[in-house]
Amino acid sequence: MSQAPSSPHTCVSLRLSKAELVLVFITMLWGGTFLIVHNVMTVSGPMFFVGLRFAAAALFVGLVSARALSGLTFTELKAGVLIGVTIMLGYGLQTMGLQTISSSQSAFITALYVPFVPLLQWLVLGRRPGLMPSIGICLAFVGLMLLAGPTGGSLHFSEGELVTLVSAVAIAGEIILISRYAGQVDVRRVTVVQLATASALSFLMIVPTQEHLPDFSWLLLTSALGLGLMSAIIQVAMNWAQKSVSPTRATLIYAGEPVWAGIVGRLAGERLPGVALLGGLLIVVAVIVSELKIRRTRDPVQQQAEDLHQAQGERETGQ
């Protein structure tokens, strides 16, 4: 990870490494997918589309990585399956929500996965969040309340909003797992496993959800292939970039996702009420605040040593 030279007057580096620039690019792609999926839900059920999308993604990555697949290890298989489960839950529930809510609203709710990361680590791993993540969680909660749109003096969450909220928890789990295994696995092999797992589980979910199979549609086919290619690029890039980019820096970059989605939705004619836009803004602020760290002025050499130690610890533990 690229860092500016430490000095008594500078604590934050605005330089972006090559890996961080890649994450910025995929965040733009990611933000643009919400509107596409929202439109595809007019011709397909959510689980069939997610299965088709990730089958295409697995095929794309598999063709490129064919020679490397023979070296698959048990750790890579386990990591790929675990990450694949979270992908299926995250994208599947998010796609269900897009049947009834706008792409902009879905993107803002999905962005809650960032403050959910420290919250999930607290609930599952017992790692209590610090001051700034705690403030971020509170801001995110207020933003969610505004985004849900209080009516008649009470809060009402639609089914689409609720399933999208649960999808954000699953995506938080995906980020934690990717960071946990990033330095131990081959990016190509683990990506194929996680995409194939997400596809297979999504197709299996068609039965319990009693989803009807869609008729042939060019919109469905081209969207599945296009998003499959984008998903392949996104997953490979995340696994590769997070080898050198700490989870903190990565999640700050991912904070731009709902902004890009909102821009695309706005260009397509979506209009959120003023109170919902305020809620979305609070969620973006919560994402940024939850990753900020308060620092006291210290000796530059000591501060640089502590920064390097913290970055190494984040990459090793996936915090």
Residue pairs with C-beta under 8 A, 6 or more apart in sequence:
1 17
1 19
1 20
1 244
1 245
1 246
1 249
1 311
2 13
2 15
2 16
2 17
2 20
3 13
3 15
3 307
4 10
4 13
4 14
4 15
6 300
6 301
6 303
6 304
6 307
7 300
8 297
8 300
11 295
11 303
16 24
17 244
17 245
19 240
19 241
19 243
19 244
19 245
20 241
20 245
20 249
20 253
22 237
22 240
22 241
23 237
23 238
23 241
23 245
23 250
23 253
23 254
24 253
24 256
25 237
26 233
26 234
26 237
26 238
27 253
27 254
27 256
27 257
27 260
28 256
28 260
29 230
29 233
29 234
30 234
30 254
30 257
30 260
31 107
31 256
31 257
31 258
31 259
31 260
31 261
31 262
31 263
31 264
32 260
32 261
32 264
33 227
33 230
34 98
34 103
34 104
34 106
34 107
34 261
34 264
34 265
35 103
35 261
35 264
35 265
35 268
35 270
36 223
36 226
36 227
37 49
37 94
37 95
37 98
37 103
37 223
37 227
38 98
38 102
38 103
38 106
39 219
39 223
40 49
40 219
40 220
40 223
40 224
41 49
41 95
41 98
41 99
42 219
43 214
43 215
43 217
43 219
43 220
44 214
44 217
44 220
45 206
45 209
45 211
45 212
45 213
45 214
46 92
46 95
46 96
46 98
46 99
46 211
47 92
47 95
47 202
47 203
47 205
47 206
47 209
47 211
48 202
48 203
48 206
48 211
48 213
48 214
49 95
49 214
49 220
49 223
49 224
50 88
50 91
50 92
50 95
50 198
50 199
50 202
51 199
51 200
51 202
51 203
51 205
51 206
52 199
52 220
52 224
52 228
53 91
53 199
53 223
53 224
53 227
53 228
53 231
54 87
54 88
54 91
54 195
54 196
54 198
54 199
54 202
54 228
54 231
55 196
55 199
55 203
55 228
56 224
56 225
56 227
56 228
56 229
56 231
56 232
57 195
57 199
57 227
57 228
57 229
57 231
57 232
57 235
58 192
58 195
58 196
58 199
58 232
59 228
60 228
60 229
60 232
61 188
61 191
61 192
61 195
61 232
61 235
61 236
62 69
62 192
62 196
64 188
65 188
65 189
65 191
65 192
68 186
68 188
68 189
69 188
69 189
69 192
71 186
71 189
72 189
72 193
73 185
73 189
75 181
75 184
75 185
76 185
76 186
76 189
76 190
76 193
77 193
79 177
79 180
79 181
79 184
79 185
79 190
79 193
79 194
80 185
80 189
80 190
80 191
80 192
80 193
80 194
80 196
80 197
81 193
81 194
81 197
82 177
83 174
83 177
83 178
83 181
83 190
83 194
83 197
84 193
84 194
84 195
84 196
84 197
84 198
84 201
85 197
85 198
85 201
86 170
86 171
86 173
86 174
86 177
87 174
87 194
87 195
87 197
87 198
87 235
88 197
88 198
88 201
88 202
88 205
89 166
89 167
89 170
90 113
90 167
90 168
90 170
90 171
90 173
90 174
91 167
91 198
91 202
92 167
92 202
92 205
93 163
93 164
93 166
93 167
93 170
94 106
94 110
94 163
94 164
94 167
94 171
96 160
96 163
97 106
97 109
97 159
97 160
97 161
97 163
97 164
97 167
98 106
98 160
98 164
99 160
100 158
100 159
100 160
101 109
101 158
101 160
101 161
101 164
102 265
102 270
102 272
103 261
103 264
103 265
103 268
103 270
104 258
104 261
104 262
104 265
104 266
104 270
104 272
104 280
105 147
105 161
105 164
105 272
105 276
105 280
106 160
106 164
106 261
107 257
107 258
107 261
107 262
107 265
108 143
108 147
108 258
108 261
108 262
108 279
108 280
108 283
108 284
109 144
109 147
109 161
109 164
109 165
109 168
109 283
110 164
110 167
110 168
110 171
110 257
110 258
111 168
111 254
111 255
111 257
111 258
111 283
111 284
111 287
112 140
112 144
112 165
112 168
112 283
112 286
113 168
113 169
113 171
113 172
113 175
114 136
114 172
114 251
114 254
114 255
114 286
114 287
114 290
114 291
115 133
115 136
115 137
115 139
115 140
115 286
115 287
115 290
116 168
116 169
116 172
117 172
117 175
117 176
117 247
117 251
117 290
118 127
118 129
118 130
118 133
118 136
118 137
118 290
119 129
119 133
119 137
119 172
120 169
120 172
120 173
120 176
121 127
121 129
121 176
121 319
122 128
122 129
127 319
129 137
130 293
131 294
132 289
132 290
132 291
132 292
132 293
132 294
133 290
133 291
135 289
135 290
136 286
136 287
136 288
136 289
136 290
136 291
137 286
137 290
138 286
139 282
139 283
139 285
139 286
139 289
140 282
140 283
140 286
140 287
140 290
142 279
142 282
143 278
143 279
143 280
143 281
143 282
143 283
143 285
143 286
144 165
144 279
144 283
145 155
145 279
146 275
146 276
146 278
146 279
146 282
147 161
147 276
147 279
147 280
147 283
148 155
148 156
148 157
148 158
148 161
148 279
149 156
149 273
149 275
149 276
150 156
150 275
157 165
175 247
175 250
175 251
176 247
176 318
177 318
178 238
178 239
178 242
179 242
179 247
179 250
179 314
179 315
179 318
179 319
180 317
180 318
181 190
181 318
182 239
182 242
182 243
182 315
182 318
183 243
183 315
183 316
185 239
187 236
187 239
187 240
187 243
188 236
190 239
191 232
191 235
191 236
191 239
194 235
195 231
195 232
195 235
205 211
206 213
214 220
238 250
241 250
242 250
243 315
245 253
246 311
246 314
246 315
247 314
247 318
247 319
248 291
248 293
248 314
251 287
251 290
251 291
252 287
252 288
252 291
254 287
255 284
255 287
255 288
255 291
258 280
258 283
258 284
259 284
262 272
262 280
272 280
295 303
298 306
313 319
